Amino acid sequence: MKIVVTEAMPTQCAEASTTEANIPQVVLITGAKSQLAEALLRVAADIGELALNSIANTSTNISANTGAPLKLYALSRSQLDITDAANIAAVFAQYRPSWVINCAAYNAVDAAEHDAIEAHRINALGPELLAQQCLLSGARLLHVSSDYVFGGQAVCDARESGVEQHQNPDSASNSNPNQVHLPRPFVELDAPEPLSAYGTSKLLGEQRVVAVLGDCATIVRTSWLYGQDGHNFVNTMLNLMRTQPSLQVIADQIGCPTWSDALAKVIWQLVVQQCSGVFHYSAQGQCSWYEFACEIQRQSIALHLLSLPVGILPITSADYAKQALNRGISLAKRPSYSVLNSGKLRSTLVTHNALLMPELIEWQDWRQQLNCMLRQLS
């Protein structure tokens, strides 16, 4: 894939140290052990006109056509604690980044209900401190957020329900009192309404980054992230399907699974094109957790990752929460519908027709992204 390196936004931000082709020289990735950070390093060589030269411990050297090196440094929490202002300042002085991609996060949604202070410290204070140091140094910040900043349902009337996810639907009409209203994917201008301590902390993180950096901030909200690395729904389902005779999976929460490698490709495009703003990104389409689990099993059997099918039973969120409570586990409230509309981001990244080609995995259906990920495991 080739990307023409252009300035996607008017230059209103402090200029970072860049090459003649507008490619940043040093990118700092926080949360090195996260599945997204792993994906960012894995797919870096495939983005734009960059070619992977070498990988050494926590750094990756990449060269652009200009011959100027683009160095990636993925730092773990022990190397960079984003809640420690002094530590951040020291790391910035050492690495002098032109971009920072914040993958560090408190992602334990249920635990955050009883640990809201820690969730707030990592998801809200941490991004704010990073933004402040970026402002001082002239670096740019890309902060990763979540569909869980939304809680209600964005609605459109029935005649709009066929609008594809990558298009912005027209405003819902209230002229017909009998009009049937259906959920529609959330766009960036929809009002957030988090239902959980986790969602609230992620929204606060967004707000604080914007308060510090204004129009220079880059925020990417994503949903139902999974990948070959780390703890996520796909890996959990594969483990359970190998060890349990049957499973119960929630069927009344609708979202869109997103492959970490596809999100990583999109993030690198935003960095290379020097984009600012709030963006949504997920795969195309939508499903319930139950439908997602069924598709994981179907594809995994076809790819010989699983030998035999197990029973997968649908369950409501309320019943699932009751069962968890009987085991002494209190679950956070989650949105019943949190599908994201990726239209703004897709339009921003279109610099030539090649980016519209349907075979690009970034813009394919969630089932196709899942298949690509599972093939890497087979």
C-alpha positions in Angstrom: 0.0 0.0 0.0 1.3 3.4 -0.9 0.3 6.7 0.7 1.1 10.1 -0.7 2.4 12.0 2.3 0.4 15.2 2.4 -0.6 17.6 5.0 -4.2 16.7 5.7 -5.0 19.6 8.0 -4.1 23.3 7.9 -0.9 23.9 9.9 -2.1 25.5 13.1 -0.2 23.3 15.5 3.3 23.7 16.8 5.6 22.2 14.2 7.2 18.9 15.2 10.6 17.8 14.0 9.9 16.2 10.6 11.6 15.1 7.5 11.3 17.0 4.2 8.5 14.6 3.3 6.6 15.6 6.4 7.2 12.2 8.0 8.0 12.4 11.8 11.4 11.3 12.8 10.6 9.7 16.2 7.4 8.1 17.3 6.9 7.2 20.9 4.4 4.4 21.6 3.1 4.1 25.2 1.8 0.8 26.7 4.3 -1.4 24.8 2.7 -4.6 26.1 -0.8 -3.8 24.8 -2.2 -5.6 21.8 -2.5 -2.4 19.9 1.2 -1.4 20.5 2.2 -4.9 19.3 0.1 -4.4 16.2 1.6 -0.9 15.5 5.1 -2.4 15.5 4.0 -5.4 13.4 2.4 -3.5 10.6 4.6 -0.4 10.6 6.6 -1.7 7.6 3.4 -1.9 5.4 2.4 1.7 5.9 3.0 4.2 3.2 6.4 4.1 1.6 8.1 2.9 4.8 10.4 -0.2 4.9 11.3 -2.1 8.0 15.1 -2.1 8.6 15.5 -3.7 12.0 13.9 -4.4 15.3 15.9 -4.2 18.6 14.2 -4.6 22.0 12.0 -1.6 22.4 12.8 0.3 19.2 12.2 -0.1 15.5 14.0 1.7 12.8 12.1 2.5 9.6 13.3 4.4 6.5 11.3 6.6 4.2 12.1 7.2 0.6 13.9 10.4 1.7 16.4 8.2 3.5 15.6 9.9 6.8 15.0 7.3 9.6 11.7 7.0 11.3 12.4 5.5 14.7 9.7 3.9 16.7 10.1 3.4 20.5 7.5 1.3 22.3 7.9 1.8 26.0 6.3 -0.3 28.8 4.8 1.2 32.0 8.1 0.5 33.8 9.9 2.6 31.2 7.2 5.3 30.8 4.5 5.8 33.5 2.1 8.2 31.9 0.7 9.3 35.3 4.1 10.6 36.4 4.9 14.1 35.0 8.5 13.9 35.9 9.0 10.6 34.2 7.2 11.8 31.1 9.5 14.9 30.9 12.6 12.7 31.3 11.5 10.3 28.6 10.7 13.2 26.2 14.1 14.7 26.8 15.7 11.4 26.0 13.8 10.4 22.9 12.6 13.9 21.6 9.5 12.5 19.9 7.7 14.2 17.1 4.6 12.0 17.6 3.3 10.1 20.6 0.7 7.3 20.2 -0.9 6.6 23.5 -1.8 2.9 23.8 -1.5 2.9 27.6 -4.9 2.4 29.3 -6.9 0.9 32.1 -9.1 -1.5 30.2 -10.6 -3.6 33.0 -14.2 -2.4 32.4 -15.8 -4.3 35.3 -12.9 -3.7 37.8 -13.1 0.0 37.1 -16.5 0.2 38.9 -14.6 -0.5 42.2 -11.3 1.1 41.1 -12.6 4.3 39.6 -9.7 6.3 41.0 -7.1 4.2 39.3 -9.1 4.1 36.1 -9.3 7.9 36.2 -5.6 8.2 36.9 -4.5 6.2 33.9 -7.3 7.0 31.4 -7.8 10.7 32.2 -4.8 12.1 34.1 -2.3 10.2 32.0 -3.4 11.5 28.6 -3.6 15.0 30.1 0.0 14.8 31.3 1.1 13.5 27.9 -0.7 16.3 26.2 0.9 18.9 28.4 4.4 17.6 27.6 3.6 17.4 23.9 2.5 21.1 24.0 5.8 22.0 25.7 7.9 20.1 23.3 6.0 20.6 20.0 5.2 16.9 19.6 1.9 15.7 18.3 -0.3 13.3 20.3 -2.6 10.5 19.0 -4.8 9.2 21.8 -6.8 6.0 21.5 -10.3 6.0 23.0 -13.4 3.8 23.1 -16.9 3.3 21.9 -17.9 3.0 25.6 -18.0 6.8 25.8 -21.4 6.4 24.3 -24.4 5.0 26.2 -27.6 5.6 24.5 -28.6 5.0 20.9 -28.1 7.3 18.0 -31.3 6.8 15.9 -32.3 7.3 12.3 -35.7 6.6 10.8 -36.4 3.4 8.9 -35.7 4.8 5.4 -32.2 5.7 6.5 -31.4 2.3 8.0 -29.8 1.1 4.8 -27.1 3.8 4.9 -23.7 2.1 4.9 -21.5 2.6 8.0 -18.9 4.7 6.1 -21.6 7.2 5.2 -23.0 9.9 7.4 -26.8 9.4 7.6 -29.1 12.4 7.3 -30.7 13.8 10.4 -33.6 11.8 11.7 -37.0 13.2 10.7 -39.7 13.6 13.4 -42.4 14.7 10.9 -44.2 11.3 10.9 -45.3 10.3 14.5 -45.6 6.7 13.3 -42.0 6.7 11.9 -40.0 3.6 13.0 -36.7 4.6 14.5 -33.7 2.3 14.3 -30.2 2.6 15.8 -27.5 4.1 13.5 -23.7 4.1 13.9 -22.4 6.9 16.1 -20.7 9.8 14.4 -18.1 12.0 16.0 -20.5 14.8 16.7 -22.9 12.6 18.7 -23.0 13.5 22.4 -21.2 11.0 24.6 -23.1 9.5 27.5 -20.9 6.9 29.3 -22.7 4.3 31.4 -19.7 3.0 33.4 -16.7 4.3 35.3 -14.5 3.0 32.5 -16.4 4.9 29.9 -16.4 8.0 32.0 -12.6 7.8 32.5 -12.1 7.4 28.7 -14.3 10.4 28.0 -12.4 12.5 30.5 -9.2 11.5 28.9 -10.4 12.8 25.5 -11.7 16.0 27.0 -8.4 16.8 28.8 -6.3 16.1 25.7 -8.5 18.5 23.7 -8.4 21.1 26.5 -4.6 21.1 26.3 -3.9 20.6 22.6 -7.1 22.0 21.0 -7.4 21.4 17.3 -3.9 19.8 17.3 -5.1 16.7 19.2 -5.8 13.5 17.3 -8.2 11.1 19.0 -9.3 7.7 17.6 -12.3 5.9 19.1 -12.5 2.2 18.4 -14.7 -0.7 19.4 -14.4 -4.4 20.4 -10.7 -4.6 19.7 -9.1 -8.0 19.3 -5.9 -9.4 17.9 -3.4 -12.3 18.1 -1.7 -10.7 21.1 -3.0 -10.4 24.6 -6.3 -10.8 26.4 -9.3 -10.2 24.2 -12.7 -11.8 23.2 -11.4 -13.9 20.3 -8.6 -15.5 22.3 -10.9 -16.0 25.3 -13.5 -17.7 23.1 -10.9 -19.9 21.5 -9.7 -21.1 24.9 -13.2 -21.7 26.2 -14.2 -23.5 23.0 -11.3 -25.9 23.5 -12.1 -26.6 27.2 -15.9 -26.1 27.8 -18.8 -28.2 26.5 -21.0 -25.1 26.0 -21.0 -21.4 26.4 -23.4 -18.6 27.1 -22.7 -15.3 25.2 -24.6 -12.0 25.4 -26.9 -11.5 22.5 -28.4 -8.0 23.2 -25.3 -5.8 23.0 -24.6 -4.7 19.5 -21.2 -3.4 18.3 -18.5 -4.0 15.7 -15.4 -6.2 16.3 -12.2 -4.5 15.1 -8.9 -6.2 14.4 -5.9 -4.5 16.1 -3.8 -4.8 12.9 -6.4 -2.9 10.9 -6.6 -0.2 13.5 -2.8 0.0 13.5 -2.8 0.5 9.7 -5.3 3.4 10.1 -3.3 5.0 12.9 -0.1 5.0 10.9 -2.0 6.6 8.0 -3.1 9.4 10.3 0.4 9.9 11.6 2.0 9.9 8.2 -0.6 12.3 6.8 -0.3 14.5 10.0 -4.0 14.5 10.7 -5.8 16.1 13.6 -9.3 15.7 15.0 -11.6 13.2 16.6 -12.2 10.1 14.5 -14.1 6.8 14.7 -12.7 3.5 13.4 -14.1 0.0 13.4 -14.6 -2.7 10.8 -17.7 -2.5 8.6 -21.0 -4.0 9.7 -22.3 -4.9 13.2 -23.1 -7.9 15.3 -23.8 -9.1 18.9 -21.3 -10.8 21.1 -23.3 -14.0 20.5 -23.0 -13.6 16.7 -19.3 -12.8 17.1 -18.7 -16.0 19.1 -20.6 -18.1 16.6 -18.5 -16.7 13.7 -15.3 -17.2 15.6 -16.2 -20.9 16.0 -17.4 -21.3 12.4 -14.2 -19.9 11.0 -11.9 -21.6 13.5 -13.3 -25.0 12.6 -12.8 -24.3 8.9 -9.2 -23.2 9.6 -8.6 -26.3 11.9 -8.0 -24.1 14.9 -10.8 -26.0 16.6 -11.7 -29.6 16.1 -15.3 -29.9 17.2 -18.1 -27.3 17.8 -19.5 -26.6 21.2 -22.9 -25.3 22.1 -23.2 -21.5 22.1 -26.3 -20.2 23.8 -27.6 -16.6 23.6 -28.2 -14.8 26.9 -29.5 -11.4 27.8 -27.3 -8.8 29.5 -29.6 -8.8 32.5 -29.5 -12.6 32.9 -25.7 -12.6 32.4 -25.3 -9.9 35.1 -27.5 -11.9 37.5 -25.4 -15.0 37.1 -22.2 -13.0 37.6 -23.7 -11.4 40.8 -24.5 -14.9 42.1 -20.8 -15.7 41.8 -20.0 -12.5 43.7 -19.0 -10.5 40.5 -20.5 -7.1 39.8 -20.5 -6.2 36.1 -20.3 -2.6 34.7 -23.2 -1.4 32.6 -22.4 -1.5 28.9 -24.1 0.2 26.0 -26.7 -1.9 24.2 -25.6 -0.3 20.9 -22.2 1.2 20.2 -21.5 0.8 16.5 -19.1 3.5 15.2 -19.4 5.3 11.9 -15.9 5.5 10.3 -17.0 7.8 7.4 -15.1 10.9 8.6 -11.8 9.0 9.0 -12.2 7.2 5.7 -12.8 10.5 3.9 -9.9 12.2 5.6 -7.5 9.4 4.5 -8.6 9.3 0.9 -5.8 11.0 -1.1 -6.3 8.9 -4.2 -8.7 6.3 -5.4 -6.5 3.4 -4.2 -7.7 4.0 -0.7 -11.2 3.3 -1.8 -10.4 -0.1 -3.2 -12.6 -2.6 -1.3 -9.8 -5.2 -0.9 -8.1 -3.0 1.7 -8.6 -4.8 5.0 -9.2 -1.5 6.9 -12.5 -1.0 5.2 -13.8 -4.6 5.0 -16.5 -6.3 6.9 -15.7 -7.6 10.5 -16.0 -11.2 9.3 -13.2 -10.6 6.8 -11.0 -8.9 9.4 -11.6 -11.9 11.7 -10.6 -14.3 9.0 -7.3 -12.5 8.4 -6.5 -12.6 12.1 -7.4 -16.3 12.5 -5.4 -17.2 9.4 -2.3 -15.8 11.2 -3.0 -18.3 14.0 -3.5 -21.3 11.8 
